[in-house]
Every structure is written in structure tokens, then in C-alpha cells.
Amino acid sequence: MPCRATDELGFVPLSKAGAELLFEVISPRYERGSIIIPSNLPFDDRTEVFGSERLTGALHDRLTHHVHILEMTGESFRLRQSRKDKR
């Protein structure tokens, strides 16, 4: 199955329906395929994005089981590229 990616989870809070739909996408893929979800938000702050502690817990349960978390540091690639393009 192809890998799906979002641009930035948590940049904009999800509506209740949006959070539930995201769960409906992630849940069937649990233990069946890869999911890449980039986010600048720590796990503790994601309840604000999903709007429900219960839904956030269910999503984290599925997303963090068999997980590889890659923590990136440094300058933004997009910012660096835009600076380079202006030269």
C-alpha cells in the first residue's frame, strides 16, 4: 500500500467531524501500512487539535504502537530554500 502524508498535523485545529474522519482513515491502516504524520506539536498538546481527550488517546494509541519517531532540529527547509531562491 502506498504511504500517505499530511503537510502539518496541528497547524489548524480540526473540526469534530474532521477529527473523526481522520480517525476513520488511520484506524483501518493500523498494523496494515505506514502512516507519516509530520507535526511540530508535542503529544501533550494534540488534544487541542482533535478536540477530545478520548479521540486523541485512541489516535495516539494506534499511531505510537510500532512507531519510529524522527525528531528533527535545525532551520526549516522551506525557509532555507526561499532564502536561497532570493539570491
N, CA, C and O of each residue as an XYZ file, in Angstrom:
348
protein
N       0.842     -1.178      0.000
C       0.000      0.000      0.000
C       0.889      1.245      0.000
O       1.936      1.254      0.648
N       0.490      2.280     -0.709
C       1.303      3.493     -0.725
C       1.237      4.215      0.605
O       0.252      4.126      1.339
N       2.288      4.918      0.891
C       2.362      5.716      2.108
C       1.647      7.044      1.868
O       1.809      7.650      0.809
N       0.868      7.495      2.827
C       0.161      8.768      2.729
C       0.815      9.742      3.694
O       1.303      9.336      4.749
N       0.832     11.023      3.345
C       1.435     12.021      4.219
C       0.572     13.273      4.266
O      -0.055     13.645      3.275
N       0.547     13.905      5.400
C      -0.093     15.205      5.528
C       1.005     16.254      5.500
O       2.183     15.912      5.595
N       0.652     17.492      5.375
C       1.657     18.537      5.362
C       2.064     18.928      6.773
O       3.256     19.054      7.054
N       1.099     19.122      7.667
C       1.422     19.543      9.027
C       0.223     19.314      9.931
O      -0.712     20.114      9.933
N       0.240     18.246     10.689
C      -0.849     17.981     11.617
C      -0.771     18.946     12.785
O       0.270     19.076     13.430
N      -1.864     19.612     13.049
C      -1.922     20.513     14.186
C      -1.751     21.969     13.852
O      -1.903     22.824     14.724
N      -1.435     22.274     12.600
C      -1.291     23.673     12.212
C      -2.611     24.401     12.384
O      -2.648     25.550     12.824
N      -3.693     23.719     12.032
C      -5.049     24.245     12.201
C      -5.842     23.190     12.967
O      -5.835     22.022     12.578
N      -6.523     23.570     14.045
C      -7.338     22.582     14.767
C      -8.407     21.979     13.854
O      -8.945     22.656     12.979
N      -8.700     20.717     14.068
C      -9.703     20.024     13.261
C     -11.092     20.220     13.863
O     -11.244     20.348     15.078
N     -12.089     20.242     13.003
C     -13.465     20.228     13.492
C     -13.724     18.851     14.098
O     -12.934     17.927     13.901
N     -14.805     18.713     14.821
C     -15.170     17.413     15.390
C     -15.298     16.378     14.279
O     -14.780     15.267     14.392
N     -15.996     16.753     13.197
C     -16.168     15.833     12.064
C     -14.826     15.517     11.413
O     -14.579     14.371     11.035
N     -13.949     16.525     11.277
C     -12.634     16.307     10.680
C     -11.784     15.359     11.501
O     -11.115     14.486     10.947
N     -11.803     15.519     12.821
C     -11.038     14.631     13.699
C     -11.565     13.202     13.618
O     -10.789     12.246     13.595
N     -12.882     13.064     13.574
C     -13.474     11.726     13.465
C     -13.142     11.085     12.116
O     -12.895      9.881     12.051
N     -13.134     11.876     11.041
C     -12.767     11.346      9.725
C     -11.295     10.919      9.683
O     -10.955      9.900      9.082
N     -10.429     11.707     10.326
C      -9.020     11.315     10.392
C      -8.876      9.978     11.107
O      -8.100      9.122     10.682
N      -9.621      9.798     12.187
C      -9.603      8.523     12.897
C     -10.070      7.390     11.973
O      -9.512      6.293     12.010
N     -11.082      7.650     11.152
C     -11.599      6.639     10.229
C     -10.577      6.280      9.147
O     -10.627      5.181      8.595
N      -9.666      7.182      8.843
C      -8.600      6.892      7.881
C      -7.477      6.108      8.553
O      -6.965      5.139      7.991
N      -7.099      6.530      9.753
C      -5.968      5.913     10.456
C      -6.315      4.531     10.999
O      -5.508      3.606     10.905
N      -7.485      4.388     11.555
C      -7.858      3.142     12.220
C      -7.726      1.902     11.333
O      -7.121      0.924     11.773
N      -8.260      1.893     10.107
C      -8.120      0.684      9.278
C      -6.672      0.421      8.826
O      -6.322     -0.712      8.496
N      -5.849      1.453      8.812
C      -4.446      1.267      8.403
C      -3.574      0.764      9.544
O      -2.444      0.329      9.318
N      -4.091      0.821     10.767
C      -3.335      0.374     11.940
C      -2.863     -1.060     11.725
O      -3.669     -1.960     11.490
N      -1.567     -1.262     11.806
C      -0.879     -2.536     11.622
C      -1.022     -3.105     10.206
O      -0.763     -4.289      9.993
N      -1.430     -2.283      9.242
C      -1.554     -2.747      7.855
C      -0.656     -1.977      6.903
O      -0.296     -2.490      5.844
N      -0.290     -0.754      7.261
C       0.525      0.055      6.365
C       1.138      1.223      7.098
O       0.808      1.502      8.250
N       2.021      1.889      6.423
C       2.740      3.024      7.009
C       1.900      4.289      6.964
O       1.098      4.501      6.054
N       2.107      5.112      7.963
C       1.490      6.432      8.019
C       2.567      7.398      8.472
O       3.229      7.167      9.484
N       2.744      8.469      7.733
C       3.691      9.516      8.125
C       2.879     10.748      8.465
O       2.091     11.231      7.651
N       3.075     11.258      9.679
C       2.334     12.438     10.115
C       3.327     13.445     10.686
O       3.746     13.320     11.837
N       3.705     14.442      9.889
C       4.595     15.477     10.407
C       3.827     16.453     11.293
O       2.693     16.819     10.988
N       4.448     16.865     12.379
C       3.824     17.832     13.281
C       4.893     18.474     14.148
O       5.870     17.838     14.543
N       4.679     19.746     14.432
C       5.552     20.448     15.368
C       5.017     20.382     16.790
O       5.680     20.834     17.723
N       3.824     19.821     16.963
C       3.199     19.776     18.276
C       3.657     18.582     19.090
O       3.705     17.465     18.574
N       3.995     18.797     20.356
C       4.258     17.649     21.226
C       2.960     16.872     21.458
O       1.873     17.431     21.317
N       3.063     15.623     21.802
C       1.893     14.777     22.001
C       0.921     15.376     23.013
O      -0.292     15.292     22.822
N       1.424     15.969     24.069
C       0.561     16.521     25.128
C      -0.328     17.662     24.642
O      -1.363     17.935     25.251
N       0.054     18.329     23.563
C      -0.715     19.475     23.072
C      -1.715     19.101     21.977
O      -2.418     19.977     21.472
N      -1.794     17.868     21.612
C      -2.624     17.488     20.466
C      -4.108     17.363     20.782
O      -4.924     17.303     19.862
N      -4.476     17.322     22.056
C      -5.901     17.290     22.389
C      -6.592     18.536     21.862
O      -7.762     18.485     21.482
N      -5.880     19.650     21.837
C      -6.442     20.889     21.290
C      -6.760     20.739     19.794
O      -7.712     21.345     19.302
N      -5.989     19.957     19.091
C      -6.194     19.760     17.654
C      -7.387     18.849     17.393
O      -8.200     19.118     16.509
N      -7.489     17.768     18.167
C      -8.539     16.781     17.941
C      -9.812     17.080     18.717
O     -10.868     16.529     18.407
N      -9.727     17.943     19.720
C     -10.910     18.390     20.438
C     -11.456     17.444     21.483
O     -12.414     17.793     22.172
N     -10.893     16.276     21.626
C     -11.407     15.294     22.576
C     -10.251     14.470     23.122
O      -9.437     13.947     22.361
N     -10.182     14.355     24.441
C      -9.126     13.530     25.046
C      -9.278     12.072     24.635
O      -8.286     11.384     24.395
N     -10.501     11.610     24.554
C     -10.760     10.211     24.198
C     -10.299      9.910     22.771
O      -9.633      8.904     22.530
N     -10.655     10.780     21.832
C     -10.253     10.591     20.441
C      -8.737     10.728     20.298
O      -8.107      9.948     19.583
N      -8.156     11.711     20.971
C      -6.701     11.896     20.922
C      -5.990     10.657     21.450
O      -5.010     10.203     20.860
N      -6.479     10.108     22.561
C      -5.887      8.888     23.118
C      -5.985      7.715     22.159
O      -5.030      6.954     22.008
N      -7.134      7.563     21.508
C      -7.325      6.461     20.556
C      -6.398      6.614     19.350
O      -5.816      5.635     18.882
N      -6.261      7.843     18.850
C      -5.354      8.083     17.725
C      -3.909      7.820     18.124
O      -3.175      7.147     17.399
N      -3.500      8.346     19.271
C      -2.116      8.138     19.725
C      -1.832      6.664     19.968
O      -0.731      6.190     19.687
N      -2.804      5.944     20.481
C      -2.631      4.517     20.719
C      -2.270      3.802     19.414
O      -1.361      2.972     19.385
N      -2.981      4.127     18.349
C      -2.723      3.486     17.066
C      -1.452      4.012     16.401
O      -0.711      3.253     15.777
N      -1.208      5.312     16.539
C      -0.048      5.908     15.865
C       1.275      5.601     16.553
O       2.313      5.599     15.892
N       1.272      5.346     17.839
C       2.536      5.161     18.548
C       2.889      3.697     18.803
O       3.949      3.410     19.358
N       2.023      2.773     18.408
C       2.336      1.354     18.533
C       3.166      0.964     17.315
O       2.735      1.199     16.186
N       4.317      0.388     17.506
C       5.256      0.035     16.421
C       5.748      1.296     15.701
O       5.835      1.304     14.473
N       6.063      2.337     16.430
C       6.367      3.633     15.830
C       7.873      3.898     15.745
O       8.662      3.366     16.526
N       8.238      4.716     14.797
C       9.565      5.310     14.711
C       9.339      6.815     14.717
O       8.818      7.370     13.749
N       9.724      7.476     15.797
C       9.565      8.926     15.875
C      10.889      9.566     15.460
O      11.935      9.289     16.047
N      10.829     10.411     14.455
C      12.002     11.138     13.986
C      11.858     12.582     14.429
O      10.976     13.303     13.964
N      12.726     12.991     15.324
C      12.676     14.366     15.808
C      13.728     15.172     15.061
O      14.925     14.892     15.130
N      13.251     16.169     14.355
C      14.144     16.994     13.541
C      14.440     18.299     14.271
O      13.581     18.858     14.953
N      15.634     18.755     14.117
C      16.018     20.052     14.663
C      16.715     20.829     13.562
O      17.128     20.263     12.550
N      16.839     22.116     13.767
C      17.524     22.925     12.782
C      16.577     23.842     12.042
O      15.385     23.923     12.340
N      17.134     24.519     11.083
C      16.386     25.500     10.299
C      15.369     24.815      9.380
O      15.598     23.704      8.901
N      14.274     25.478      9.149
C      13.245     24.988      8.251
C      13.793     24.867      6.831
O      14.463     25.775      6.340
N      13.508     23.745      6.174
C      13.929     23.537      4.799
C      13.287     24.575      3.889
O      13.949     25.117      3.003
N      12.006     24.856      4.100
C      11.302     25.819      3.248
C      11.893     27.217      3.402
O      12.076     27.929      2.414
N      12.189     27.606      4.627
C      12.777     28.920      4.859
C      14.156     29.012      4.211
O      14.477     30.015      3.573
N      14.964     27.978      4.369
C      16.298     27.963      3.757
C      16.195     28.039      2.238
O      16.956     28.766      1.599
N      15.258     27.292      1.656
C      15.086     27.293      0.204
C      14.635     28.658     -0.300
O      15.126     29.128     -1.327
N      13.696     29.307      0.414
C      13.235     30.606     -0.035
C      14.346     31.653      0.050
O      14.416     32.545     -0.796
N      15.191     31.557      1.035
C      16.331     32.479      1.131
C      17.297     32.263     -0.023
O      17.836     33.215     -0.587
N      17.509     30.986     -0.368
C      18.416     30.652     -1.457
C      17.848     31.167     -2.797
O      18.595     31.672     -3.635
N      16.539     31.038     -2.989
C      15.889     31.457     -4.237
C      15.947     32.974     -4.438
O      15.940     33.441     -5.577
N      16.004     33.744     -3.359
C      16.015     35.200     -3.450
C      17.376     35.737     -3.842
O      17.489     36.910     -4.198
N      18.394     34.928     -3.790
C      19.745     35.387     -4.116
C      19.955     35.479     -5.594
O      21.041     35.850     -6.042
